Structures are given as structure tokens and as C-alpha cells.
Amino acid sequence: MIPEIVAMFSAMGWAGDSVLVRLGVRRSNIFAAMLMSYLVSVTCIWTYLVATTPLVFLRSRAMVYFLISGCLQPLFARALFYEGITRIGVARAGPLRGAEPLFATIIAVVLLHERPGIMVYLGTALIMGSLWLISGSRGGAAKWRLVDAALPLGAGLVSAISQTLRKEGLKILPNPFVATAIVTSTSLSLLISFILLTKRVNLLRMPRQSFLFFVAAGCVAVSAQVTNFIAIGQGDLSVIIPLLNTTPLFTVLFSGLFLRSLETLSPRIVVGASLMVGGVVLITLR
């Protein structure tokens, strides 16, 4: 039960991060938000590691798993998802991206030989249905090809593979702080390289108010990342991944509390959130 609770706290943390970023980007942009989030996370986690942990872990075989995971997610997964949004619209890409729990369950059963019970399957199905309702809408791109749907589906698959690599790395080196440091540092390096290569340095300017929101988001994000690794390392992937994907549920709750002037909650979103709660209950009480 403890890994499941930790996974829910991670999902809650990512939702809090999203709300803070949403408040910050009103006067800034997503590139500045990502940079500050990664910088804060890297600074906090490496300060802790240098002060408490011998750096011999850098020679561990687990580094390979964490480095590849950091390349796949968020950068590659996000690139596929954003391209999917461009081609088929967010209304279709969002729900298809939500197929990650399905891919994670397949990988866990086939490669990791996990044997989840019927309650886990039912809970996963409910969570996927809720993601469809929360993310989907009647809008979207007017013209698109069926093959374009492979992009957001690919994003979900890449994310599931990334989480699997993290779990395998944690089997070798069961330290969630080290895993967080390597993955986040990799993502930061790739982000900086992308910004420099595409000459978007001017987008990194931000007003003081946005800066404060982004720093707060980074502090929340590092705790969410650490709890993510703790949950993955201690629990079954087929159980933990669906719970980690309940972030939209907490995003809906936090949006209703803190973003009333910026966001609206439709009946579709409320129903989706209710389905997600049902899925979480089934998985945790399996």
C-alpha cells in the first residue's frame, strides 16, 4: 500500500507544479518555466547528494538506464506529443497520449513478468477512460491522417518505456535521489542544447512574478520526481503507472481552487475525475 500512496503524492505534486506553471506563464512562456524547474531541481538534488552521498554511484551500471530514460522523457515524449497536437489537434492527441497506463501494463506483464489481478486491469481501464473524458473535446484539427495518431500514441509508449528503464535502474541502484539527479540533469542539458541550437535564448527572460512562480514550481517538481522514483522502485509497474497518471484528477481539483479566473470545469471533466477516483480505488484495494 505504501508505494501506491507515494505514487498518489507524486501525481499530486505534478498537479501542483502544473498550476504554478500556469500562473507563471501568464507573463512568460513554457521554455522559461521548464528551464527554471530543471535548474531548481538539479540544484536541490545535487546539493543533497554531494553533502550526503559518496559520488561512486556515478560508476554504477544504473547510470545507463537513467541517462536513456532522461533522453526519452520528457524531451522525446513531449516532442512526439506536441507534433501530434499540431497534426490532429489537442482534442484527439490528449486522450491518445493517455494510453501510457495500457502500454505500461503490457510491458510489465510481458517483460517484467508481473501478474496484476483483475482489479488492476479494471482500474487501469477506468483511469484511461477518465483521461479520455478529461483531455478530449469536440474541437480539433479539421484534416488529419490515421497515421498521425501514431505520434501521441508513440509519446505514451515512450513514456512507458522510460518508466520501465527507471525501474530497471533502481533494481541496480535503489536510490531515488540519484535517479532523480541523473534524469533531471540529462533533461536540463538537452533543453539548454535545444534552446541554443534553435536560437530561442530571448524566450528565457521573465518578470519577477513569473520567476517566483517557476521557482516554487521547481521545488514542488523535485519532490514529485523523487516520490515518482520511490513508487516505481518499490511497487509493481502495472500498478504504479496508472496511479502516477492520475495527475489530471488533482489538476482538476487544484484548478477549481486556485485557477477559477483562468480555467473552467465542464461536466465532462467532473465525470472524468469521478471515473479516475473509481479506478484509483480499485487499484489500491486490489
Secondary structure, DSSP 8 states (H G I E B T S, - for coil): -HHHHHHHHHHHHHHHHHHHHHHHTTSS-HHHHHHHHHHHHHHHHHHHHHHHS-GGGGGSTHHHHHHHHHIIIIIIHHHHHHHHHHHH-HHHHHHHHTTHHHHHHHHHHHTS-----HHHHHHHHHHHHHHHHHH--S---SS--GGGGHHHHHHHHHHHHHHHHHHHHHHHS--HHHHHHHHHHHHHHHHHHHHHHTT-GGGG---HHHHHHHHHHHHHHHHHHHHHHHHHHHS-HHHHHHHHTTHHHHHHHHHHHH-TTT----HHHHHHHHHHHHHHHHHHT-
